Amino acid sequence: MTDSAAPGRGEDTDPVDWRRTDDGVRLFDPGNDDAWIEVEFEAGVDPEKRLFMVCPDCGAVAAQRTRPGRASVCADCGTEHSHEPRRARE
């Protein structure tokens, strides 16, 4: 199953293609067989360091194109998740 993430609001217009794996996701360029990475989900990783987000309620995986804000809504199950406020960079 191949899914394409929708472009971010005025950000990047090239879609990101990805496939869910047993432990995470594989991001790839469908036009270049050599351009891909595979990442595993590890519970407890700071959201600002993730390449993708995983809904804790339904397990849906979505490409994370920007830093997380104060809240997000899962596109699959509709659950709203609150996030810790961003800290100023040191």
Jmol script that loads the backbone (N, CA, C; Angstrom):
load data "model"
ATOM      1  N   MET A   1       0.841  -1.178   0.000  1.00  0.00           N
ATOM      2  CA  MET A   1       0.000   0.000   0.000  1.00  0.00           C
ATOM      3  C   MET A   1       0.886   1.242   0.000  1.00  0.00           C
ATOM      4  N   THR A   2       0.677   2.120  -0.922  1.00  0.00           N
ATOM      5  CA  THR A   2       1.445   3.358  -1.009  1.00  0.00           C
ATOM      6  C   THR A   2       0.526   4.533  -0.726  1.00  0.00           C
ATOM      7  N   ASP A   3       0.984   5.452   0.109  1.00  0.00           N
ATOM      8  CA  ASP A   3       0.222   6.649   0.434  1.00  0.00           C
ATOM      9  C   ASP A   3       1.082   7.852   0.096  1.00  0.00           C
ATOM     10  N   SER A   4       0.451   8.940  -0.300  1.00  0.00           N
ATOM     11  CA  SER A   4       1.172  10.184  -0.531  1.00  0.00           C
ATOM     12  C   SER A   4       0.688  11.198   0.481  1.00  0.00           C
ATOM     13  N   ALA A   5       1.611  11.830   1.166  1.00  0.00           N
ATOM     14  CA  ALA A   5       1.246  12.870   2.113  1.00  0.00           C
ATOM     15  C   ALA A   5       0.895  14.127   1.330  1.00  0.00           C
ATOM     16  N   ALA A   6      -0.136  14.821   1.766  1.00  0.00           N
ATOM     17  CA  ALA A   6      -0.545  16.056   1.103  1.00  0.00           C
ATOM     18  C   ALA A   6       0.492  17.136   1.369  1.00  0.00           C
ATOM     19  N   PRO A   7       0.753  18.013   0.406  1.00  0.00           N
ATOM     20  CA  PRO A   7       1.707  19.094   0.638  1.00  0.00           C
ATOM     21  C   PRO A   7       1.267  19.962   1.807  1.00  0.00           C
ATOM     22  N   GLY A   8       2.227  20.443   2.602  1.00  0.00           N
ATOM     23  CA  GLY A   8       1.922  21.328   3.712  1.00  0.00           C
ATOM     24  C   GLY A   8       1.398  22.649   3.192  1.00  0.00           C
ATOM     25  N   ARG A   9       0.688  23.336   3.997  1.00  0.00           N
ATOM     26  CA  ARG A   9       0.056  24.597   3.606  1.00  0.00           C
ATOM     27  C   ARG A   9       1.066  25.585   3.042  1.00  0.00           C
ATOM     28  N   GLY A  10       1.254  25.561   1.730  1.00  0.00           N
ATOM     29  CA  GLY A  10       2.156  26.494   1.088  1.00  0.00           C
ATOM     30  C   GLY A  10       3.628  26.187   1.303  1.00  0.00           C
ATOM     31  N   GLU A  11       3.942  25.052   1.876  1.00  0.00           N
ATOM     32  CA  GLU A  11       5.330  24.709   2.171  1.00  0.00           C
ATOM     33  C   GLU A  11       5.969  24.020   0.977  1.00  0.00           C
ATOM     34  N   ASP A  12       6.059  22.719   1.007  1.00  0.00           N
ATOM     35  CA  ASP A  12       6.695  21.931  -0.042  1.00  0.00           C
ATOM     36  C   ASP A  12       5.610  21.396  -0.970  1.00  0.00           C
ATOM     37  N   THR A  13       5.756  21.587  -2.260  1.00  0.00           N
ATOM     38  CA  THR A  13       4.720  21.137  -3.187  1.00  0.00           C
ATOM     39  C   THR A  13       4.967  19.735  -3.710  1.00  0.00           C
ATOM     40  N   ASP A  14       6.142  19.146  -3.422  1.00  0.00           N
ATOM     41  CA  ASP A  14       6.419  17.776  -3.840  1.00  0.00           C
ATOM     42  C   ASP A  14       5.855  16.810  -2.809  1.00  0.00           C
ATOM     43  N   PRO A  15       5.075  15.820  -3.239  1.00  0.00           N
ATOM     44  CA  PRO A  15       4.528  14.865  -2.269  1.00  0.00           C
ATOM     45  C   PRO A  15       5.621  13.950  -1.719  1.00  0.00           C
ATOM     46  N   VAL A  16       5.408  13.477  -0.512  1.00  0.00           N
ATOM     47  CA  VAL A  16       6.302  12.498   0.095  1.00  0.00           C
ATOM     48  C   VAL A  16       5.596  11.156   0.021  1.00  0.00           C
ATOM     49  N   ASP A  17       6.213  10.186  -0.634  1.00  0.00           N
ATOM     50  CA  ASP A  17       5.629   8.855  -0.705  1.00  0.00           C
ATOM     51  C   ASP A  17       6.205   8.019   0.424  1.00  0.00           C
ATOM     52  N   TRP A  18       5.357   7.198   1.033  1.00  0.00           N
ATOM     53  CA  TRP A  18       5.815   6.392   2.150  1.00  0.00           C
ATOM     54  C   TRP A  18       5.004   5.120   2.241  1.00  0.00           C
ATOM     55  N   ARG A  19       5.606   4.144   2.923  1.00  0.00           N
ATOM     56  CA  ARG A  19       4.933   2.881   3.217  1.00  0.00           C
ATOM     57  C   ARG A  19       5.131   2.579   4.685  1.00  0.00           C
ATOM     58  N   ARG A  20       4.111   2.079   5.303  1.00  0.00           N
ATOM     59  CA  ARG A  20       4.203   1.664   6.696  1.00  0.00           C
ATOM     60  C   ARG A  20       4.949   0.331   6.761  1.00  0.00           C
ATOM     61  N   THR A  21       5.850   0.197   7.712  1.00  0.00           N
ATOM     62  CA  THR A  21       6.553  -1.065   7.944  1.00  0.00           C
ATOM     63  C   THR A  21       6.108  -1.603   9.301  1.00  0.00           C
ATOM     64  N   ASP A  22       6.628  -2.745   9.706  1.00  0.00           N
ATOM     65  CA  ASP A  22       6.255  -3.311  11.003  1.00  0.00           C
ATOM     66  C   ASP A  22       6.626  -2.392  12.161  1.00  0.00           C
ATOM     67  N   ASP A  23       7.764  -1.695  12.050  1.00  0.00           N
ATOM     68  CA  ASP A  23       8.264  -0.875  13.150  1.00  0.00           C
ATOM     69  C   ASP A  23       8.239   0.623  12.897  1.00  0.00           C
ATOM     70  N   GLY A  24       7.884   1.071  11.706  1.00  0.00           N
ATOM     71  CA  GLY A  24       7.923   2.497  11.400  1.00  0.00           C
ATOM     72  C   GLY A  24       7.442   2.779  10.001  1.00  0.00           C
ATOM     73  N   VAL A  25       8.208   3.571   9.258  1.00  0.00           N
ATOM     74  CA  VAL A  25       7.836   3.932   7.892  1.00  0.00           C
ATOM     75  C   VAL A  25       9.058   3.938   6.980  1.00  0.00           C
ATOM     76  N   ARG A  26       8.814   3.793   5.688  1.00  0.00           N
ATOM     77  CA  ARG A  26       9.843   3.923   4.657  1.00  0.00           C
ATOM     78  C   ARG A  26       9.430   5.109   3.794  1.00  0.00           C
ATOM     79  N   LEU A  27      10.277   6.137   3.710  1.00  0.00           N
ATOM     80  CA  LEU A  27      10.041   7.313   2.872  1.00  0.00           C
ATOM     81  C   LEU A  27      10.856   7.135   1.603  1.00  0.00           C
ATOM     82  N   PHE A  28      10.257   7.452   0.439  1.00  0.00           N
ATOM     83  CA  PHE A  28      10.987   7.203  -0.800  1.00  0.00           C
ATOM     84  C   PHE A  28      10.544   8.127  -1.919  1.00  0.00           C
ATOM     85  N   ASP A  29      11.400   8.209  -2.939  1.00  0.00           N
ATOM     86  CA  ASP A  29      11.115   8.943  -4.167  1.00  0.00           C
ATOM     87  C   ASP A  29      10.758   7.899  -5.216  1.00  0.00           C
ATOM     88  N   PRO A  30       9.497   7.865  -5.686  1.00  0.00           N
ATOM     89  CA  PRO A  30       9.095   6.834  -6.642  1.00  0.00           C
ATOM     90  C   PRO A  30       9.837   6.911  -7.971  1.00  0.00           C
ATOM     91  N   GLY A  31      10.441   8.051  -8.268  1.00  0.00           N
ATOM     92  CA  GLY A  31      11.174   8.201  -9.521  1.00  0.00           C
ATOM     93  C   GLY A  31      12.637   7.802  -9.436  1.00  0.00           C
ATOM     94  N   ASN A  32      13.105   7.460  -8.231  1.00  0.00           N
ATOM     95  CA  ASN A  32      14.516   7.115  -8.043  1.00  0.00           C
ATOM     96  C   ASN A  32      14.608   5.956  -7.055  1.00  0.00           C
ATOM     97  N   ASP A  33      14.895   4.761  -7.548  1.00  0.00           N
ATOM     98  CA  ASP A  33      14.949   3.571  -6.696  1.00  0.00           C
ATOM     99  C   ASP A  33      16.010   3.657  -5.603  1.00  0.00           C
ATOM    100  N   ASP A  34      17.013   4.521  -5.771  1.00  0.00           N
ATOM    101  CA  ASP A  34      18.080   4.641  -4.783  1.00  0.00           C
ATOM    102  C   ASP A  34      17.790   5.689  -3.703  1.00  0.00           C
ATOM    103  N   ALA A  35      16.693   6.418  -3.829  1.00  0.00           N
ATOM    104  CA  ALA A  35      16.382   7.497  -2.889  1.00  0.00           C
ATOM    105  C   ALA A  35      15.294   7.055  -1.912  1.00  0.00           C
ATOM    106  N   TRP A  36      15.703   6.515  -0.770  1.00  0.00           N
ATOM    107  CA  TRP A  36      14.755   6.099   0.254  1.00  0.00           C
ATOM    108  C   TRP A  36      15.458   6.021   1.613  1.00  0.00           C
ATOM    109  N   ILE A  37      14.669   6.149   2.675  1.00  0.00           N
ATOM    110  CA  ILE A  37      15.150   5.907   4.033  1.00  0.00           C
ATOM    111  C   ILE A  37      14.081   5.117   4.767  1.00  0.00           C
ATOM    112  N   GLU A  38      14.495   4.358   5.756  1.00  0.00           N
ATOM    113  CA  GLU A  38      13.549   3.628   6.592  1.00  0.00           C
ATOM    114  C   GLU A  38      13.813   4.028   8.036  1.00  0.00           C
ATOM    115  N   VAL A  39      12.765   4.404   8.745  1.00  0.00           N
ATOM    116  CA  VAL A  39      12.901   4.830  10.135  1.00  0.00           C
ATOM    117  C   VAL A  39      11.962   4.009  11.006  1.00  0.00           C
ATOM    118  N   GLU A  40      12.401   3.750  12.237  1.00  0.00           N
ATOM    119  CA  GLU A  40      11.599   2.994  13.183  1.00  0.00           C
ATOM    120  C   GLU A  40      11.009   3.938  14.208  1.00  0.00           C
ATOM    121  N   PHE A  41       9.822   3.605  14.691  1.00  0.00           N
ATOM    122  CA  PHE A  41       9.192   4.388  15.749  1.00  0.00           C
ATOM    123  C   PHE A  41       9.716   3.919  17.092  1.00  0.00           C
ATOM    124  N   GLU A  42      10.150   4.862  17.904  1.00  0.00           N
ATOM    125  CA  GLU A  42      10.613   4.553  19.252  1.00  0.00           C
ATOM    126  C   GLU A  42       9.828   5.424  20.217  1.00  0.00           C
ATOM    127  N   ALA A  43       9.058   4.800  21.095  1.00  0.00           N
ATOM    128  CA  ALA A  43       8.240   5.545  22.049  1.00  0.00           C
ATOM    129  C   ALA A  43       9.121   6.456  22.897  1.00  0.00           C
ATOM    130  N   GLY A  44       8.639   7.662  23.150  1.00  0.00           N
ATOM    131  CA  GLY A  44       9.351   8.591  24.005  1.00  0.00           C
ATOM    132  C   GLY A  44      10.283   9.547  23.292  1.00  0.00           C
ATOM    133  N   VAL A  45      10.439   9.421  21.969  1.00  0.00           N
ATOM    134  CA  VAL A  45      11.307  10.338  21.224  1.00  0.00           C
ATOM    135  C   VAL A  45      10.629  11.703  21.150  1.00  0.00           C
ATOM    136  N   ASP A  46      11.384  12.751  21.389  1.00  0.00           N
ATOM    137  CA  ASP A  46      10.871  14.118  21.329  1.00  0.00           C
ATOM    138  C   ASP A  46      10.225  14.362  19.966  1.00  0.00           C
ATOM    139  N   PRO A  47       8.955  14.829  19.915  1.00  0.00           N
ATOM    140  CA  PRO A  47       8.268  15.031  18.631  1.00  0.00           C
ATOM    141  C   PRO A  47       9.027  15.902  17.640  1.00  0.00           C
ATOM    142  N   GLU A  48       9.845  16.841  18.121  1.00  0.00           N
ATOM    143  CA  GLU A  48      10.592  17.709  17.214  1.00  0.00           C
ATOM    144  C   GLU A  48      11.714  16.965  16.501  1.00  0.00           C
ATOM    145  N   LYS A  49      12.026  15.740  16.917  1.00  0.00           N
ATOM    146  CA  LYS A  49      13.088  14.960  16.298  1.00  0.00           C
ATOM    147  C   LYS A  49      12.545  13.820  15.446  1.00  0.00           C
ATOM    148  N   ARG A  50      11.225  13.734  15.297  1.00  0.00           N
ATOM    149  CA  ARG A  50      10.619  12.670  14.501  1.00  0.00           C
ATOM    150  C   ARG A  50      10.424  13.120  13.056  1.00  0.00           C
ATOM    151  N   LEU A  51      10.502  12.173  12.125  1.00  0.00           N
ATOM    152  CA  LEU A  51      10.192  12.444  10.719  1.00  0.00           C
ATOM    153  C   LEU A  51       8.727  12.174  10.422  1.00  0.00           C
ATOM    154  N   PHE A  52       8.045  11.527  11.350  1.00  0.00           N
ATOM    155  CA  PHE A  52       6.645  11.188  11.167  1.00  0.00           C
ATOM    156  C   PHE A  52       5.974  11.141  12.522  1.00  0.00           C
ATOM    157  N   MET A  53       4.655  11.196  12.530  1.00  0.00           N
ATOM    158  CA  MET A  53       3.889  11.117  13.768  1.00  0.00           C
ATOM    159  C   MET A  53       3.051   9.850  13.750  1.00  0.00           C
ATOM    160  N   VAL A  54       2.849   9.258  14.908  1.00  0.00           N
ATOM    161  CA  VAL A  54       2.025   8.071  15.054  1.00  0.00           C
ATOM    162  C   VAL A  54       0.912   8.407  16.032  1.00  0.00           C
ATOM    163  N   CYS A  55      -0.349   8.198  15.623  1.00  0.00           N
ATOM    164  CA  CYS A  55      -1.487   8.458  16.500  1.00  0.00           C
ATOM    165  C   CYS A  55      -1.508   7.389  17.593  1.00  0.00           C
ATOM    166  N   PRO A  56      -1.464   7.794  18.872  1.00  0.00           N
ATOM    167  CA  PRO A  56      -1.467   6.798  19.938  1.00  0.00           C
ATOM    168  C   PRO A  56      -2.807   6.078  20.082  1.00  0.00           C
ATOM    169  N   ASP A  57      -3.877   6.637  19.512  1.00  0.00           N
ATOM    170  CA  ASP A  57      -5.194   6.007  19.630  1.00  0.00           C
ATOM    171  C   ASP A  57      -5.443   4.943  18.573  1.00  0.00           C
ATOM    172  N   CYS A  58      -5.147   5.252  17.304  1.00  0.00           N
ATOM    173  CA  CYS A  58      -5.478   4.300  16.232  1.00  0.00           C
ATOM    174  C   CYS A  58      -4.246   3.730  15.529  1.00  0.00           C
ATOM    175  N   GLY A  59      -3.061   4.291  15.794  1.00  0.00           N
ATOM    176  CA  GLY A  59      -1.839   3.783  15.178  1.00  0.00           C
ATOM    177  C   GLY A  59      -1.554   4.328  13.792  1.00  0.00           C
ATOM    178  N   ALA A  60      -2.341   5.287  13.309  1.00  0.00           N
ATOM    179  CA  ALA A  60      -2.114   5.868  11.984  1.00  0.00           C
ATOM    180  C   ALA A  60      -0.750   6.557  11.946  1.00  0.00           C
ATOM    181  N   VAL A  61      -0.067   6.444  10.823  1.00  0.00           N
ATOM    182  CA  VAL A  61       1.247   7.057  10.636  1.00  0.00           C
ATOM    183  C   VAL A  61       1.107   8.166   9.602  1.00  0.00           C
ATOM    184  N   ALA A  62       1.638   9.353   9.908  1.00  0.00           N
ATOM    185  CA  ALA A  62       1.571  10.479   8.974  1.00  0.00           C
ATOM    186  C   ALA A  62       2.934  11.153   8.900  1.00  0.00           C
ATOM    187  N   ALA A  63       3.340  11.530   7.702  1.00  0.00           N
ATOM    188  CA  ALA A  63       4.595  12.264   7.534  1.00  0.00           C
ATOM    189  C   ALA A  63       4.498  13.583   8.286  1.00  0.00           C
ATOM    190  N   GLN A  64       5.542  13.943   9.016  1.00  0.00           N
ATOM    191  CA  GLN A  64       5.578  15.198   9.762  1.00  0.00           C
ATOM    192  C   GLN A  64       6.456  16.165   9.000  1.00  0.00           C
ATOM    193  N   ARG A  65       5.832  17.130   8.328  1.00  0.00           N
ATOM    194  CA  ARG A  65       6.562  18.021   7.444  1.00  0.00           C
ATOM    195  C   ARG A  65       7.072  19.273   8.150  1.00  0.00           C
ATOM    196  N   THR A  66       6.523  19.577   9.322  1.00  0.00           N
ATOM    197  CA  THR A  66       6.964  20.737  10.090  1.00  0.00           C
ATOM    198  C   THR A  66       7.031  20.357  11.563  1.00  0.00           C
ATOM    199  N   ARG A  67       7.575  21.232  12.381  1.00  0.00           N
ATOM    200  CA  ARG A  67       7.576  20.995  13.828  1.00  0.00           C
ATOM    201  C   ARG A  67       6.146  20.947  14.323  1.00  0.00           C
ATOM    202  N   PRO A  68       5.848  20.116  15.317  1.00  0.00           N
ATOM    203  CA  PRO A  68       4.481  20.056  15.829  1.00  0.00           C
ATOM    204  C   PRO A  68       4.091  21.354  16.521  1.00  0.00           C
ATOM    205  N   GLY A  69       2.823  21.696  16.429  1.00  0.00           N
ATOM    206  CA  GLY A  69       2.299  22.878  17.100  1.00  0.00           C
ATOM    207  C   GLY A  69       1.764  22.520  18.475  1.00  0.00           C
ATOM    208  N   ARG A  70       0.771  23.270  18.944  1.00  0.00           N
ATOM    209  CA  ARG A  70       0.210  23.029  20.273  1.00  0.00           C
ATOM    210  C   ARG A  70      -0.796  21.885  20.283  1.00  0.00           C
ATOM    211  N   ALA A  71      -1.329  21.532  19.113  1.00  0.00           N
ATOM    212  CA  ALA A  71      -2.303  20.439  19.032  1.00  0.00           C
ATOM    213  C   ALA A  71      -2.319  19.892  17.614  1.00  0.00           C
ATOM    214  N   SER A  72      -2.817  18.674  17.479  1.00  0.00           N
ATOM    215  CA  SER A  72      -2.979  18.072  16.160  1.00  0.00           C
ATOM    216  C   SER A  72      -4.228  17.208  16.181  1.00  0.00           C
ATOM    217  N   VAL A  73      -4.759  16.944  14.994  1.00  0.00           N
ATOM    218  CA  VAL A  73      -5.935  16.094  14.853  1.00  0.00           C
ATOM    219  C   VAL A  73      -5.572  14.964  13.908  1.00  0.00           C
ATOM    220  N   CYS A  74      -5.840  13.737  14.322  1.00  0.00           N
ATOM    221  CA  CYS A  74      -5.552  12.576  13.482  1.00  0.00           C
ATOM    222  C   CYS A  74      -6.518  12.565  12.305  1.00  0.00           C
ATOM    223  N   ALA A  75      -5.984  12.452  11.108  1.00  0.00           N
ATOM    224  CA  ALA A  75      -6.819  12.428   9.903  1.00  0.00           C
ATOM    225  C   ALA A  75      -7.597  11.126   9.782  1.00  0.00           C
ATOM    226  N   ASP A  76      -7.139  10.053  10.430  1.00  0.00           N
ATOM    227  CA  ASP A  76      -7.830   8.767  10.332  1.00  0.00           C
ATOM    228  C   ASP A  76      -8.971   8.632  11.330  1.00  0.00           C
ATOM    229  N   CYS A  77      -8.703   8.901  12.624  1.00  0.00           N
ATOM    230  CA  CYS A  77      -9.740   8.670  13.636  1.00  0.00           C
ATOM    231  C   CYS A  77     -10.368   9.953  14.173  1.00  0.00           C
ATOM    232  N   GLY A  78      -9.768  11.126  13.876  1.00  0.00           N
ATOM    233  CA  GLY A  78     -10.342  12.399  14.302  1.00  0.00           C
ATOM    234  C   GLY A  78     -10.012  12.804  15.730  1.00  0.00           C
ATOM    235  N   THR A  79      -9.212  12.024  16.439  1.00  0.00           N
ATOM    236  CA  THR A  79      -8.849  12.348  17.815  1.00  0.00           C
ATOM    237  C   THR A  79      -7.921  13.553  17.846  1.00  0.00           C
ATOM    238  N   GLU A  80      -8.218  14.504  18.755  1.00  0.00           N
ATOM    239  CA  GLU A  80      -7.356  15.673  18.906  1.00  0.00           C
ATOM    240  C   GLU A  80      -6.343  15.402  20.008  1.00  0.00           C
ATOM    241  N   HIS A  81      -5.087  15.749  19.737  1.00  0.00           N
ATOM    242  CA  HIS A  81      -4.004  15.533  20.690  1.00  0.00           C
ATOM    243  C   HIS A  81      -3.377  16.873  21.040  1.00  0.00           C
ATOM    244  N   SER A  82      -3.245  17.146  22.335  1.00  0.00           N
ATOM    245  CA  SER A  82      -2.557  18.354  22.798  1.00  0.00           C
ATOM    246  C   SER A  82      -1.075  18.048  22.919  1.00  0.00           C
ATOM    247  N   HIS A  83      -0.246  19.064  22.674  1.00  0.00           N
ATOM    248  CA  HIS A  83       1.201  18.901  22.762  1.00  0.00           C
ATOM    249  C   HIS A  83       1.748  19.911  23.750  1.00  0.00           C
ATOM    250  N   GLU A  84       2.908  19.599  24.299  1.00  0.00           N
ATOM    251  CA  GLU A  84       3.583  20.530  25.203  1.00  0.00           C
ATOM    252  C   GLU A  84       3.905  21.809  24.429  1.00  0.00           C
ATOM    253  N   PRO A  85       3.803  22.970  25.072  1.00  0.00           N
ATOM    254  CA  PRO A  85       4.174  24.211  24.377  1.00  0.00           C
ATOM    255  C   PRO A  85       5.635  24.167  23.946  1.00  0.00           C
ATOM    256  N   ARG A  86       5.934  24.810  22.836  1.00  0.00           N
ATOM    257  CA  ARG A  86       7.313  24.877  22.341  1.00  0.00           C
ATOM    258  C   ARG A  86       8.162  25.696  23.289  1.00  0.00           C
ATOM    259  N   ARG A  87       9.402  25.259  23.451  1.00  0.00           N
ATOM    260  CA  ARG A  87      10.352  25.994  24.277  1.00  0.00           C
ATOM    261  C   ARG A  87      11.228  26.851  23.384  1.00  0.00           C
ATOM    262  N   ALA A  88      11.658  27.986  23.901  1.00  0.00           N
ATOM    263  CA  ALA A  88      12.563  28.849  23.130  1.00  0.00           C
ATOM    264  C   ALA A  88      13.876  28.115  22.919  1.00  0.00           C
ATOM    265  N   ARG A  89      14.478  28.312  21.761  1.00  0.00           N
ATOM    266  CA  ARG A  89      15.775  27.677  21.477  1.00  0.00           C
ATOM    267  C   ARG A  89      16.846  28.290  22.352  1.00  0.00           C
ATOM    268  N   GLU A  90      17.724  27.437  22.840  1.00  0.00           N
ATOM    269  CA  GLU A  90      18.808  27.926  23.706  1.00  0.00           C
ATOM    270  C   GLU A  90      20.053  28.167  22.905  1.00  0.00           C
TER     271      GLU A  90
END
end "model"
wireframe off; spacefill off
backbone 0.3
color backbone group
